[in-house]
Amino acid sequence: MLITGLSDDSGKLTDRGPAAQAGMKPEDVVVEFDGKKILSVQDLRLAVANTSPGRKAKVKVVRHGEEKELEVAVAERKLEDQEGEKGAFSFEEKEEQPKPEIGLRFDTVPARMAQELNIAGGAIVEEVKPGSLAEEAGLASPDQGWDTDIIVSANGKPINAAQDLFNLIKNLKTGETTVLKFLRVRRNPGASSPATTFYTSITKP
């Protein structure tokens, strides 16, 4: 599960909460919490909920392609935070099954586009297969009329061409996660609508 921000025990975004104090950083990918494998946000929420407040838990994260083990003190959750999640889960909700493939087709970003965006290069997304890990990660499929995504780094390493991304994903072992930084370019860009930066992650099946 990709960490995009850190908060305190009341849910307020801050760099002084228990996770931040333990050394956790945005762009970290949580892969294990207190010995339990983490594959989704729901996995992490349940693991934390089943841990007694005040207890320290071992948390494994992947940062720029390297696995690190941290120790986080679990704080007691505030009532308003708990109420905010009412209805988030139900017994009728089906357990999500792992997606069978990455389902991503990409090519090197055209030189003219790279120059317009003021980037060294990147891997431009050409197709995202429905139901794939790439779609689950939120990458856009321009062939279906969506905006264009350009992947510019993976696990903290620059992606200047499609071959860079291909080699990195190819060398990942099953179960390893890559954090992708990408630019989303609007279909009809204007002077007041620059490309927006996003982060996501994909775990190799």
C-alpha positions in Angstrom: 0.0 0.0 0.0 1.5 3.3 -1.1 1.8 6.1 1.6 0.9 9.4 0.1 0.8 11.4 3.4 1.3 11.0 7.1 -1.2 11.9 9.9 -1.6 11.9 13.6 -4.1 9.8 15.7 -6.9 12.3 14.9 -6.4 11.9 11.2 -4.8 15.3 10.7 -2.0 15.5 8.2 1.3 16.1 10.0 4.9 15.0 10.0 4.8 14.6 13.8 2.5 11.5 14.1 3.5 8.0 15.2 4.3 6.9 11.7 6.5 9.9 10.9 8.3 9.5 14.3 9.0 5.9 13.3 10.8 7.0 10.2 8.0 6.4 7.7 7.9 8.7 4.7 5.6 9.6 1.8 6.2 7.3 -1.2 7.0 4.4 1.1 5.1 1.2 0.2 3.9 -0.8 3.2 4.2 -4.5 2.5 4.0 -6.0 6.0 2.5 -4.9 9.3 3.3 -6.9 12.5 4.0 -10.0 10.5 0.9 -9.7 8.3 1.2 -9.2 4.5 -0.3 -6.0 3.3 -1.8 -5.9 -0.2 -4.4 -3.2 0.1 -5.7 -0.3 2.2 -8.2 -2.7 3.8 -5.4 -5.1 4.9 -3.6 -2.3 6.6 -6.7 -0.9 8.4 -7.6 -4.3 9.7 -4.0 -5.0 10.8 -3.9 -1.7 12.7 -7.4 -2.2 14.2 -6.3 -5.6 15.6 -3.3 -4.2 17.3 -3.7 -2.9 20.9 -3.1 0.9 21.3 0.3 1.6 22.7 1.9 -1.5 21.4 4.8 -1.3 19.0 4.5 -3.1 15.7 7.2 -4.0 13.2 6.4 -2.5 9.8 8.2 -3.4 6.5 8.2 -0.8 3.8 9.8 -0.5 0.4 11.6 2.8 -0.2 13.2 3.4 -3.6 13.4 -0.3 -4.3 14.9 -1.2 -0.9 13.1 -3.0 1.9 13.3 -1.3 5.4 11.9 -2.4 8.7 10.5 0.2 11.0 8.9 0.1 14.5 5.7 2.0 14.9 3.8 2.7 18.2 0.1 2.2 17.5 -1.9 5.2 18.8 -5.5 5.1 20.0 -7.9 6.2 17.3 -10.2 9.2 18.0 -13.9 8.7 18.1 -14.6 11.1 15.2 -12.1 9.3 13.1 -13.8 6.0 13.7 -17.2 7.5 13.0 -15.9 8.8 9.7 -15.3 5.3 8.4 -18.8 3.9 9.2 -20.1 1.9 6.3 -16.6 1.5 4.8 -16.9 -2.3 5.1 -19.7 -4.7 5.2 -20.2 -8.5 5.3 -21.6 -8.3 1.8 -18.4 -6.9 0.4 -16.5 -9.5 -1.6 -12.9 -10.0 -1.0 -10.8 -8.6 -3.8 -8.8 -11.1 -5.8 -5.2 -10.4 -6.9 -5.2 -9.1 -10.5 -3.5 -11.6 -12.9 -1.3 -9.2 -14.9 0.2 -5.7 -15.0 -1.7 -5.0 -18.3 0.3 -1.9 -19.3 1.6 -0.9 -22.8 4.0 2.0 -23.1 6.5 3.7 -25.3 9.2 6.4 -25.1 7.6 9.8 -24.8 8.1 11.8 -28.1 11.0 14.2 -28.0 8.7 17.2 -28.8 6.3 16.4 -26.0 9.2 16.0 -23.6 10.5 19.4 -24.6 7.1 21.0 -24.1 6.8 19.5 -20.6 10.5 20.3 -19.8 11.4 16.8 -18.9 14.4 14.6 -19.9 12.1 11.8 -21.1 9.8 9.2 -19.9 7.6 6.3 -20.7 4.2 7.4 -22.2 1.3 5.1 -21.4 -0.4 3.9 -24.5 -2.9 1.3 -23.2 -4.1 0.1 -19.8 -5.9 -3.2 -19.9 -9.3 -3.2 -18.0 -9.2 -5.2 -14.8 -5.4 -5.1 -14.7 -3.0 -4.0 -12.0 -2.2 -0.9 -14.0 -5.9 0.1 -14.0 -6.1 -0.6 -10.3 -3.1 1.7 -9.8 -5.0 4.5 -11.4 -3.0 4.8 -14.6 -5.0 6.4 -17.5 -5.7 4.7 -20.8 -5.6 7.3 -23.6 -7.1 4.9 -26.1 -10.3 5.1 -24.1 -10.4 8.9 -24.2 -8.6 9.5 -20.9 -5.7 11.9 -20.3 -2.2 10.9 -21.1 0.2 9.6 -18.4 4.0 9.8 -18.6 6.0 7.7 -16.1 9.1 9.7 -15.2 10.6 7.6 -12.4 10.3 4.2 -10.7 11.5 3.4 -7.2 13.3 6.8 -7.2 15.2 6.1 -10.4 14.7 8.3 -13.5 12.8 6.8 -16.5 14.1 8.5 -19.6 12.9 5.9 -22.1 10.4 2.9 -22.3 13.3 0.5 -22.1 14.2 1.8 -18.7 10.8 1.0 -17.3 10.7 -2.3 -19.1 14.0 -3.4 -17.6 13.1 -2.3 -14.1 9.7 -4.2 -14.0 11.3 -7.2 -15.7 13.9 -7.4 -13.0 11.4 -7.3 -10.2 10.7 -10.5 -8.4 7.1 -11.7 -7.8 5.6 -9.8 -4.9 8.1 -6.9 -5.2 6.6 -3.4 -5.5 7.6 -0.5 -7.6 6.6 3.1 -6.8 5.8 5.1 -10.0 6.0 8.8 -10.4 4.0 10.1 -13.4 2.8 13.2 -15.0 -0.8 13.4 -16.1 -1.2 15.6 -19.2 -4.7 16.8 -20.0 -6.2 16.0 -23.4 -6.6 19.7 -24.2 -3.8 21.4 -22.3 -3.7 25.1 -21.9 -1.4 27.7 -20.5 -3.2 27.5 -17.1 -3.4 23.7 -17.1 0.1 22.3 -16.7 0.8 18.6 -16.2 0.0 17.3 -12.7 2.4 15.0 -10.8 1.0 11.8 -9.2 2.4 8.7 -7.4 1.2 5.1 -7.5 2.5 1.7 -7.0 2.3 -1.7 -8.7 3.2 -5.1 -7.2 4.6 -7.6 -9.7 2.3 -10.7 -9.8 
